[in-house]
Amino acid sequence: MGYNAAEQSVIRGALTDRPNWRIEFRDVVASTQDVCKELARTDAGDHMALIASGQTAGRGTRGRDWSQSLHDDVSLSLVLDPRERYPDLLLPFLSAAATHGCVWGLVDEARIKWPNDVLVGERKIAGILIENHGPLWIAGFGINVNRTDFPPYLADHATSIAAVGEQRVERARVCASLLTNLADLLEAAEQGLHEETLDRYHRGLGLVGHEVAVETENEIVRGRLEDIGPDGVTVASRVIPVGLVAAIREL
């Protein structure tokens, strides 16, 4: 079943002091990204969140499928319109920092994996997909909340909040927490306070100041990770554009 009236009230309550936000609810859809894209062509504007009870054709980065358990997990897409208020390249860091903040509030071991996955140990608990459509960007968020029955091909690579904590949690409260984290960081970004996002991203990643291997398509650069942000990944005094970085591994 979809989000009931009480659950919708919990979620809307997270944004009561932010009238410029809009929330739309759906039951099960093929893809929240695609529904948002259609809405963006008509009446969707900045800060419109679409929340579905599940997806039957969700997708992740690089065209991969995103597998979810219907009615158990968080499926949310958000329409954003930066338009010179903050750099587009801040969005992956902001989205990851907000998602990590949401999950970390329930699972202390959560960490960010470059660029914007959230893991517990080596298992993925949340993923993000960011797509550009003209001046608008659509950020999709998938958080494994109460799912415990992963298919064999995911069993060793995925987990959920309930699986880690050994008890079910209210997905409406997880969704509300995600929206609160997103709204706080977006408000700071719109005021030019980009360091708040980057500081939280750095803490979630946990690799700044460590010896790492930065992998690109053509090479592996080893050294101390000095900084990371929209301007690039700085390792061993060399700045590598974020679009070229495929992976960052601690040595």
Secondary structure by P-SEA (a helix, b strand, c coil): ccccaaaaaaaaaaccccccbbbbbbcccccaaaaaaaaaacccccbbbbbbccccccccccbbbbbbccccbbbbbbbbbccccccccaaaaaaaaaaaaaaaaccccbbbcccbbbbccccccbbbbbbbcccbbbbbbbbbccccccccccccccccccccccccccaaaaaaaaaaaaaaaaaaaaaccaaaaaaaaaaaacccccbbbbbcccccccccccccccccccccccccccccccccccc
